Amino acid sequence: MEKSRRKFLKHTAFTALAGTLIPELVSAADFQQSLNEFDSQTGLTFLFQGDSITDGNRTRNNDWNHIMGHGYASLIASRLWFDYPEKKLMFYNRGISGNRVKDLDARWQKDALDLKPNVLSILIGVNDIIAIIKNRDPEPIEKFEETYRRILDRTKQALPATQLVLCEPFILPLGWVDEKPEIWQSEISKRQKLVRNLAKEYNAIFIELQEPFNNALKKAPANYWIWDGIHPMPAGHELMAREWIKEVKKTFQFIK
């Protein structure tokens, strides 16, 4: 009888463990409950991934004066670190200037999965368009989607409880974008639609950025917000940080 009982308990424990390791076995209700529990948790790790917009000329050493770069990721981390010291939050920036979605895929294990973030924010896409404009190993939107899905699937498989945050790529009509505006508009629109759809499919928080930048043009000209059509000015990074926090705090209720 005791042997059978131990066998039953072992099987039950294994089944429960499998439910935590295999994303397909985690119910929507259980996943939402885990998100709600973030309200009282401490020690959450936030990771920002992307290209130069995220990179922000960050240091690659232990110089904490510049470790988060000089952009929206730094603004978000600084604000939340200041407001919630009792939460013992941790922030990492692993954006790399010039990266395309395939570059994220190539370094995803080391620069994302190994860090085991609770919140993973991704902004990628403009360098994939530059590759098309410059004819430098260009890839169609179908390949972009395939690779983006692969990094999301890898994340869900390895870290099923991690909250994804997908940021919409954006442009404004000046600088780089003025070179071939029709191609830029066509390609950015494809990626914006895709990222929005992926956010829905993967239960991710979607950060809309194109419309906020468009609306900002009512207050000041394009070069006040984005100096070359792609890379934000300081005010543009502040806009991004505010939009990011506005959407993320809907899920993480401790953020006011």
N, C-alpha and C positions, 0 to 999 in steps of 0.2 A: 504493500500500500504506500509506504513512504517513498519507495523508488519511483512509483508511478506519479506521486505528487511532485517529486523533484523534476521529473521529466516534463510534467505539465507546466510547472513554473518556468522552466528553462525555455520551453516553446513559446510561452506567453511573453517572456522578456524579449526573446528574439524578434517576435512579431512586432512588439512595440518599438524596438530599435529600428527595425526595417522601415517602419512608418516615419521615422525621423530622418532616415538617410535617403529614401527614394521620394523625390518630389511628387510623383504621380499619386502616392499613397497619402499625402497630406491634404486633408479636406480644406475647403475654402473657409469653413467655420473655424477650424483649428488654426489656420494661418492668420485669420483676422484676430483671433484671440491673442496670438503671440505678438501681433502688432500693438494691440491695446495694452499689453503688459509692459511695453516700452515706457509707458507713462511714469512708472515708478522705478524703472531700472537705472542703474548707474553703470559707468564703464563702457558705454556704447562707442564703437569705432566707426568713423565716417571716412570714406575714401572718395577722392575726386579723381576721375580719369578723363583723359582727352588729349588735345593737341596744344598748340601754343597759347590759346586763349585760357586754358586751364593752367598750363605750365607757369605762366607769369614770371619767367626768368627766375624760378626757384633755385635754391642751392641744392647740391647733391651730396652734402655732408651734414655735419651736426650743428651747423650754424643756425640756431633757432631764430635769429633775427630775420632770416629770409627763407625759412624752410617751407613756408606755404606759398611762396611766390608773391607777386604784386597784382592781384586781380580778385575776381569774385570769390574764389575758393578761400583766399586769405581773409576777405571781408566777412564771409560767413563764419569761418572758424573763429576769428577774433571776437565777433559778436557773441557767439554761443559759448565760447570759453569764458568770456567776461560775465555773461548773464547767469551761467549755471555752473559755478565751480564745484558745487556739491554733487553734480552728476558725474564728475570725473570722466568727461568726454575726451576722446582722442581723435585727432584729424590727421589724415595723410593726403598729400598731393603727389600723384604719380603721372600728371600730364607731361607729355614730351612734345616739344615744338616740332612741327612737320609731320606728325603722326597721321596716318590714315587708319581706317578701321582694320585693315589687315595687320597693321603694326600693333594695334591693341591685342589682336588675336595671338600674335607671335610671342608677346610678353605677358599674357594674361595670368599664367600660373604664378610667376614670381611677383608681378606688380599688382595683382588683384586677389587671386584666390588664397595665396599664402598669407596675406595680411588679415584674412578672415573678417572683413568688415561687416558690421550690422547694417550699414547704409552705404550703398554704392551708387555714386552719381557719375553719369557718363555724358560727355558732350563731344561729338565727333561728326565729321562730314565735309568741312570746307576744303580740306586738303585733297580729298577724293575728287572734288570738283576742279581744283587747280590742276590735278593730274590729267583731267579730261581737256581742260583749256590748253595746257602746255604739251599735250600728247606724250606724257611721261608714264608709261605703263598704265594707261587708263583702264578702268573697270566699269561696266554698266551697272545700273541701279540693282539689277538682279543679283550680281555678285556682291555688291555692297550689303544687300539684305541677307544673303546667305551667310556672310561672315559675321554680321551683327547678330544674327540669330544664334550662330555658333557660340559666341561669347556669352550670350544670355543663357543659352542652354547649359553651357559648362558651369556657369554660376549657380543656376538652379539645382543642378545635379550635386555640386560640391557644397553649396551653402543655401539650402532650401529656405531657411528663415530670413535670409538677407533681404532687406527692402531695397529694391531697385529704384533709382531716380533717373529718368531719361530726359535730357535737356534737348530742346529743339534747336537745330542749327539755324543760323540767321545771317542776314546781310543787310547792308544799306547801300543806296546807289551812289557810290563814289569810289575813287581809288581802283583797287583790283577789279571791282565789279564793273566799272566803266569800260574795261577792256573789251569784254564781250557780254553785254548785259542780258541779251536774250538767252544765251547758254546758261549764264549764272542763275537767272530766274527760273528757267526750266528745271535745272538740276537741283537747285535748293528746294524747290517746291516738291519734287519727288521725295527727297530725303525728309522733309518736314512731315509729309503725309505718312511716310513709312514709320518714322519714330513715334508719331502719335498713335498709329495702329499697334505698334509693338508694345507701347506702354499699356494699352488696353489688354492686349493678349497676355502679357506677362505680369499683370497686376502691379505695374510700376506706377510711381508718381510721375506725371508728365509736367515738365516745366515749359510753358509756352513763352517764347522770347521774341518771335518775329513781330507779333502784334504790339507788345509793349514798346519795342523799338520804333515801330511805325507811329504809334501814338505819341512817343517822345518828340517826334519831329514837329509837333504842334507847339512845343515849348522852345525848341532850339534847332538849328540846322543839323544835318546829318553828321558833319565833322565834329560837332560838339560831343556826340555819343560814340561814334566809331571813326577813327582817323583815316582808315584806308579801305573802308567798305567791309572789312572782316574783323579786325582787332579793335576791341572797345577802348575808348578813352576812359579815364577814371570814373566819370559820371556813368558811362555805359556799364562798367563793372559793378557799380553801385546798383544800377537798375537790375542787373542779373541777380545780385545777391538778394535784393528785396523780393524779386519774383520767386526765387528759390525758397527762401524762408517762408514766404506766404503760402506756398503749396505744401511744403514739407510739414509745417506745423499742424496741418489738418490731420495728419496721421500720428505725429508725435506730440501728444497733448501737453507735455511739459514745456514746450516752446510757446511762449506767449507773444 
